[in-house]
Amino acid sequence: MARSRGSIQLKRVYEPPDPGDGCRVLVERLWPRGLSKEKARIDVWLKQIAPSTELRKWFAHDPAKWDEFQRRYEAELADNADGVSQLMDLIQKGTVTLVYAASDTQHNSAVVLKRFLETRLKSAAGKAKR
């Protein structure tokens, strides 16, 4: 019998935590500036799932580089079986909120990560139905 899966949400780390967040996973390599651990209320800090330092610095949150950033980050995720597996396990248990620090809510690594994970979940669900 297949386990039910949770949902994946996105939230800026500077927004107040909410009980509906479920498991709050910080998906940044660096701790967010000016934020205490108590206020952030992070359940899991998954540094290794964040874009590499080189990719993060290259992108520099430049929307003109967005398409290429997505392609490169997805390639990194495809090579990051351990980090992806940890997140998939958490999602199988319930709601997971990917918490990020970027001020741009449309062009950030958490957006790419959420889409990547949802694609994996759909693929796994399709295989389970066969």
GIHUBEL-V709693 format. One record per backbone hydrogen bond with DSSP energy under -1.0 kcal/mol. CO is the residue of the C=O (numbers start at 0). NH is the residue of the N-H. Records with the same first field share a line. If there is no record, write none. Layout:
CO=NH / NH
This chain:
6=95
8=97
10=99
11=14
17=20
18=21
22=96
23=42 / 43
24=98
25=45
31=34
35=39
36=40
43=25
44=46
45=48
46=49
51=55
52=56
53=57
54=58
55=59
58=61
61=64
62=65
64=68
65=69
66=70
67=71
68=72
69=73
70=74
71=75
72=76
73=77
74=78
76=79
79=83
80=84
81=85
82=86
83=87
84=88
85=89
86=90
87=91
90=5
94=22
95=8
96=24
97=10
98=26
99=12
107=111
108=112
109=113
110=114
111=115
112=116
113=117
114=118
115=119
116=120
117=121
118=122
119=123
120=124
121=125
122=126
123=127
124=128
